[in-house]
Amino acid sequence: MQNKYLSLALLFGSVSLASCNKDNDVTAAITYPAYAEASNPKVLSTAPNGTVLYNGGFGSSIAPDPNDPTVFYLLTDRGPNAAGVAANSIVFGKADFTPQIGKFRLKDGQLTLEQTILLKNAAGQPLTGLPNPAGQGSTGETALDLNGQALGTSADGIDSEGLVLAPDGTFWISDEYGPHIAHFDATGKQLERINPFGTGQGGRTLPLVLARRRPNRGMEGLTLTPDGKTLVGLMQSPMYNPSSSAVSGSVVLRVVAFDLASGTSKQYAYLMENASLTGCSEVAAITNTTFLALERDGLYGGNAAAPATFKRVYKFDLAGATDISDAGNTAAGKLYNGLTVEQLKTSAGLTTAGVVPVTKTLVLDLLGSAISPVYPHDKAEGIALIGNDRLAISNDDDFGVVDNGSNGFAPKILPATGKVDVNRIYFVQLPTPLR
């Protein structure tokens, strides 16, 4: 296993060096539009009230093809869902939906779906987005179908959120459940699954403390360093460590760096800008120590009644930050004066405890002038650096539906456009190269 990952690291290193060289940048001859849209998605299912659910749903993460500047891989999450009537119940709009990767090609300003890669377990059976059992990443949710019948749980269930395209054509995906990090071959068949519980395929584990992620706010973003050696994941929100009430008002997130050769990891503190945010939706590597993070609220751009106020991209640097990982691998992680990192809550709390967080600088405000006339979506969820100075940003369109507030679905209409949300990739030229 170790030799395999060292070989992958060497291969990825050679690809990344080429992509960082402006003379060899395969994107240099491409003219990107302001945005490209994946129009006319197929119908996935129809809710009892007549609402159409689309297979859409791509955009939870984005991975450009380093060898073809017109190809982008986009990821779905667990499938369309809405809150049930019973406490902590959730209605799945298509109970047998298989989380999937879409291969899209940019042509004439549009995104065309060329291939769908269904995620499968090691036996080749399609995965579902059903919640995991207790002790294996459970969110505590009861999954129901459109008729209110219980669907049970699945140890293989995955709420996929972060996507990495490796240079050998395989994929790494992180999720919101366990959290899990899973490795899939080019056909979508699972090669390995890594989680805090030791129940995954392959035997390697993540730090036990990550099991205290806030339900459905797990490892939202995932990236691979340019040297190919390290997977870097970003938790979406402050973890419930030790509890929800104990971390109220906290802005401390965890960055997890997983060394592929050794299976060991390090952790760092990341401070999101304020506690009201939905959190961080994505992470993307710039260099081996610097990364992009996408922080956002959950509101629509261009909505006069309740306008979005915060959707920003930051550059952060691990250099000089304190490794907060716990050598004892305890459930609460490393403690500082008896408190978890999340309980330290703020920059001042970290400073008092002697913890240095990652450093951050603002790169892009999606609600500023870079996207005209307005960024209309609520969920900016995928980000990638193309070449040295262009960002590609994808949105999660939620399969074109939202929770109707009464145990069902309603069309997801964007206030700024008056139309059902669909997947887009926005292309933003930065004034200053990032590498």
C-alpha positions in Angstrom: 0.0 0.0 0.0 2.8 2.4 0.9 4.6 2.0 -2.4 1.3 2.6 -4.3 0.8 5.9 -2.6 4.4 7.0 -3.0 4.1 6.3 -6.7 0.9 8.3 -6.8 2.6 11.1 -5.0 5.5 11.2 -7.6 3.0 11.1 -10.4 0.9 13.9 -9.0 4.0 16.0 -8.3 5.0 16.0 -11.9 1.5 17.0 -13.0 1.3 19.8 -10.5 4.6 21.3 -11.4 3.5 21.5 -15.0 0.2 23.1 -14.1 2.0 25.7 -12.0 4.2 26.7 -14.9 2.5 29.4 -16.9 4.2 28.3 -20.1 2.8 24.8 -19.7 -0.7 25.8 -18.4 -3.2 23.8 -20.5 -5.8 26.4 -19.6 -3.9 29.4 -21.1 -5.5 29.1 -24.5 -9.1 28.7 -23.2 -11.6 31.5 -23.0 -13.9 30.9 -20.0 -17.3 32.4 -19.9 -18.5 34.3 -16.8 -20.5 31.2 -16.0 -21.6 28.0 -17.6 -24.9 26.2 -16.9 -25.9 22.6 -16.8 -29.3 23.2 -18.3 -32.2 20.7 -18.8 -31.3 18.1 -16.2 -33.1 14.9 -16.3 -36.2 14.3 -14.1 -35.2 12.2 -11.1 -38.6 11.7 -9.5 -41.9 13.5 -8.8 -43.1 14.2 -5.3 -46.8 13.3 -4.3 -47.6 17.1 -4.6 -46.4 17.2 -8.2 -43.0 18.9 -7.5 -40.4 17.7 -9.9 -37.0 16.6 -8.5 -34.2 16.9 -11.0 -31.0 14.9 -11.4 -29.2 17.9 -11.1 -27.8 17.8 -7.7 -24.2 18.2 -8.9 -22.0 20.9 -7.5 -21.2 19.9 -3.9 -17.6 19.8 -5.1 -15.7 20.4 -8.3 -12.5 18.8 -9.7 -11.1 20.1 -13.0 -9.4 17.6 -15.3 -5.7 18.7 -15.3 -5.3 17.3 -18.8 -8.4 18.8 -20.5 -9.4 22.4 -19.5 -12.9 21.9 -20.8 -13.7 18.9 -18.5 -15.0 19.3 -14.9 -16.1 16.5 -12.5 -19.0 17.5 -10.2 -20.3 15.6 -7.2 -23.7 15.1 -5.8 -24.6 14.7 -2.1 -26.9 12.0 -0.6 -29.9 13.0 -2.7 -33.0 15.2 -2.4 -34.4 15.3 1.1 -36.8 17.2 3.3 -37.6 17.2 7.0 -40.2 14.8 8.2 -43.0 15.5 10.6 -41.5 13.3 13.4 -38.6 14.7 15.3 -35.2 14.1 13.5 -36.9 12.3 10.6 -35.9 13.0 7.0 -37.8 12.2 3.8 -35.7 11.0 0.8 -37.2 12.1 -2.5 -35.7 9.0 -4.2 -35.0 6.3 -1.7 -32.6 4.4 -3.9 -30.7 7.4 -5.2 -27.0 6.6 -5.7 -24.5 9.4 -4.9 -22.6 10.1 -8.1 -19.9 12.0 -10.0 -20.8 13.8 -13.2 -18.3 14.4 -15.9 -19.2 17.6 -17.6 -17.7 19.3 -20.6 -17.7 23.0 -21.2 -18.8 23.9 -24.8 -20.3 27.0 -26.2 -20.9 28.4 -22.7 -22.8 25.3 -21.5 -22.1 22.3 -19.4 -22.9 19.0 -21.0 -23.1 15.8 -18.9 -20.9 13.3 -20.7 -20.7 10.5 -18.1 -22.2 9.6 -14.8 -20.1 7.6 -12.4 -22.2 5.9 -9.7 -20.5 5.3 -6.4 -20.4 1.6 -5.4 -19.1 -0.5 -2.5 -16.2 -2.9 -2.7 -18.6 -5.6 -4.0 -19.7 -3.3 -6.8 -23.2 -2.7 -5.3 -24.5 0.9 -5.7 -24.2 3.0 -2.6 -27.1 5.0 -1.2 -27.3 8.2 0.8 -29.0 6.5 3.7 -27.7 7.4 7.2 -25.1 5.2 8.9 -26.0 2.9 11.8 -25.2 3.8 15.4 -21.5 3.7 16.1 -20.6 3.9 12.4 -21.3 7.6 11.7 -25.0 7.9 12.6 -26.6 11.4 12.5 -29.5 10.1 14.6 -31.9 10.7 11.7 -34.7 8.3 10.8 -34.9 8.0 7.0 -38.3 7.8 5.3 -39.5 7.4 1.8 -42.2 9.6 0.1 -44.9 7.4 1.6 -43.5 7.8 5.1 -42.1 4.2 5.3 -38.9 3.8 7.2 -35.9 3.0 5.0 -33.4 1.9 7.7 -29.7 2.7 7.7 -26.7 1.6 5.7 -23.1 1.1 6.8 -22.1 2.0 3.2 -24.3 5.1 3.2 -22.4 8.3 2.2 -23.4 12.0 2.2 -20.6 12.9 -0.3 -19.4 16.5 -0.1 -15.6 16.8 -1.0 -14.1 15.5 -4.2 -10.5 14.9 -5.4 -9.5 13.7 -8.8 -6.2 11.9 -8.4 -3.7 11.8 -11.3 -4.2 8.1 -11.7 -7.9 8.7 -12.5 -9.2 7.5 -9.1 -11.3 9.7 -6.8 -11.1 10.6 -3.1 -14.4 11.7 -1.5 -15.2 13.0 2.0 -18.6 13.1 3.6 -20.8 14.6 6.2 -21.8 11.4 8.0 -18.9 9.7 9.7 -17.0 11.6 8.6 -15.7 9.2 6.1 -12.9 9.6 3.5 -13.4 7.0 0.7 -11.2 6.1 -2.2 -12.9 5.0 -5.5 -11.5 3.8 -8.7 -12.3 5.4 -12.1 -15.6 3.4 -12.4 -16.8 4.5 -8.9 -16.0 1.2 -7.1 -14.8 1.7 -3.5 -11.1 0.8 -2.8 -10.9 2.0 0.8 -12.9 3.8 3.4 -11.3 5.6 6.3 -13.3 6.8 9.3 -12.9 7.4 13.1 -14.5 4.1 14.1 -12.3 1.6 12.4 -15.3 0.2 10.5 -14.1 1.2 7.0 -12.5 -0.8 4.3 -8.7 -1.0 4.5 -8.1 -0.7 8.3 -6.9 2.9 8.4 -8.6 5.4 10.7 -9.2 9.1 11.2 -8.8 10.7 14.6 -11.5 9.6 17.0 -12.4 13.2 17.9 -13.8 13.7 14.4 -16.8 11.5 15.4 -18.0 14.5 17.4 -18.7 16.4 14.2 -22.0 18.3 14.2 -24.6 16.0 12.4 -24.6 16.7 8.7 -21.7 19.2 9.1 -18.8 16.8 8.7 -15.9 16.9 6.4 -17.4 19.2 3.8 -14.2 19.9 1.8 -11.3 17.7 0.7 -8.2 18.4 -1.4 -4.8 16.8 -2.2 -1.6 18.7 -1.9 0.4 19.3 -5.1 3.1 16.9 -4.0 0.4 14.2 -3.9 1.4 13.2 -0.3 -1.4 14.6 1.8 -5.2 14.7 1.8 -6.4 17.9 3.5 -10.0 18.0 4.8 -11.9 20.9 6.3 -14.8 20.4 8.8 -17.8 22.5 7.9 -18.7 23.8 11.4 -17.4 23.7 15.0 -17.8 20.2 16.2 -20.1 19.3 19.1 -17.1 18.7 21.3 -18.1 17.9 24.0 -21.6 19.1 23.2 -23.7 21.6 21.2 -24.3 23.9 24.2 -20.7 23.8 25.3 -19.5 25.2 22.0 -22.2 27.8 21.4 -20.7 30.8 19.7 -17.5 29.0 18.7 -15.8 29.8 15.4 -13.1 27.1 15.7 -13.1 24.6 12.8 -10.6 21.8 12.3 -8.3 21.3 9.3 -7.3 17.6 9.0 -4.1 16.7 7.1 -3.9 12.9 6.4 -0.6 11.5 5.2 -1.3 8.9 2.5 1.9 7.0 3.0 1.9 6.6 6.7 -1.8 6.9 7.5 -1.1 9.4 10.2 -2.7 12.8 10.5 -2.3 16.3 11.9 -4.9 18.9 12.8 -5.0 22.6 12.9 -7.5 25.3 14.0 -9.3 27.4 11.4 -11.3 30.5 12.6 -14.4 31.2 10.5 -15.4 34.8 10.4 -18.5 34.6 12.6 -20.6 32.0 14.4 -23.8 32.7 12.4 -22.4 31.3 9.2 -23.3 27.9 7.7 -19.6 27.3 7.7 -16.9 26.3 5.2 -18.1 24.5 2.1 -14.8 23.6 0.4 -11.1 23.5 0.5 -8.7 23.6 -2.5 -4.9 23.3 -2.5 -2.7 26.1 -3.8 0.7 24.8 -2.6 1.6 22.1 -0.1 0.9 24.4 2.8 -1.5 27.0 1.4 -5.2 26.5 0.5 -8.4 28.2 -0.4 -11.5 27.9 1.8 -15.0 28.9 0.9 -17.0 30.4 3.8 -20.7 31.2 3.4 -24.1 31.9 4.9 -27.2 30.0 3.7 -29.1 32.8 2.1 -29.8 33.7 -1.6 -28.0 36.4 -3.4 -30.3 39.0 -4.8 -33.2 38.2 -2.4 -34.7 41.5 -1.3 -36.5 40.0 1.7 -33.5 38.3 3.2 -30.3 39.0 1.1 -27.2 36.9 1.4 -24.4 38.9 3.2 -21.5 36.5 3.3 -20.0 34.3 0.6 -16.2 34.6 0.6 -13.1 32.8 -0.5 -10.0 32.9 1.8 -6.5 31.8 1.4 -5.1 30.1 4.5 -1.6 28.9 5.4 -0.7 26.0 7.7 2.9 27.2 8.1 3.4 28.3 11.7 0.0 26.9 12.9 -0.1 24.7 16.0 -0.7 21.0 15.5 -3.7 20.3 17.8 -3.8 16.6 17.2 -4.0 14.3 20.2 -1.3 11.7 20.6 -3.6 9.7 22.8 -6.4 9.7 20.2 -9.1 10.3 22.9 -12.7 11.0 22.1 -12.4 14.7 23.0 -9.1 15.3 21.4 -6.3 17.3 22.9 -7.4 19.5 25.8 -6.2 22.9 26.8 -6.7 23.8 30.5 -9.4 21.1 30.5 -11.2 22.5 27.4 -11.5 21.2 23.9 -10.3 23.3 21.0 -13.9 24.1 20.1 -14.6 25.3 23.7 -11.8 27.9 23.3 -14.3 29.5 20.8 -12.5 32.5 19.6 -9.1 33.9 18.6 -8.7 35.2 22.1 -9.4 31.8 23.6 -6.8 30.2 21.3 -4.2 32.8 22.2 -4.8 32.3 25.9 -4.3 28.5 25.4 -1.2 29.0 23.3 -2.8 27.7 20.1 -1.8 29.5 16.8 -4.5 29.1 14.2 -3.9 29.1 10.4 -3.4 32.5 9.0 -6.1 33.8 6.6 -6.4 36.5 3.9 -9.4 37.4 1.8 -9.2 36.4 -1.9 -12.7 36.9 -3.3 -16.1 38.2 -2.2 -18.7 36.4 -4.3 -21.3 39.1 -3.4 -19.0 41.8 -4.7 -18.4 43.0 -8.2 -16.6 39.9 -9.4 -19.9 38.2 -10.3 -22.3 40.4 -12.2 -25.1 41.4 -11.7 -25.4 39.2 -8.6 -24.5 35.8 -7.3 -28.0 34.3 -7.1 -27.5 31.0 -5.3 -27.6 30.1 -1.6 -25.1 27.2 -1.7 -21.7 28.0 -3.1 -20.1 24.6 -2.4 -17.3 23.8 -4.8 -14.1 25.7 -5.6 -11.0 24.9 -7.7 -8.0 26.9 -8.8 -7.5 26.8 -12.6 -4.0 27.5 -13.6 -2.6 30.2 -11.4 -5.2 33.0 -11.3 -8.7 31.8 -12.1 -11.3 30.3 -9.7 -14.0 27.9 -10.7 -17.0 27.9 -8.3 -19.9 25.4 -8.4 -23.2 25.6 -6.6 -25.3 22.8 -5.0 -28.8 23.3 -6.6 -30.4 20.7 -4.2 -31.9 18.8 -7.2 -34.1 21.8 -7.9 -36.2 21.5 -4.7 -36.4 22.7 -1.2 -38.2 21.6 1.9 -41.8 22.9 1.8 -42.0 23.1 5.6 -44.8 20.5 5.7 -43.2 17.1 5.1 -42.6 17.6 1.4 -40.9 19.4 -1.4 -41.3 22.7 -3.3 -39.5 24.0 -6.4 -36.2 25.8 -5.5 -36.8 29.1 -7.1 -34.0 31.6 -7.1 -35.3 35.1 -6.1 -32.8 36.8 -8.4 -33.9 34.9 -11.5 -37.4 33.7 -10.8 -36.3 30.3 -12.1 -35.6 26.8 -10.6 -32.0 26.6 -9.4 -29.6 24.6 -11.7 -25.9 23.8 -11.5 -23.5 26.4 -12.7 -19.8 26.9 -12.7 -18.7 30.5 -12.3 -15.3 31.4 -13.7 -13.6 34.3 -11.9 -10.3 35.8 -13.1 -8.2 37.0 -10.1 -6.3 40.3 -10.3 -3.2 38.6 -8.6 -2.0 35.1 -9.3 -2.2 32.8 -6.3 0.9 30.8 -7.3 
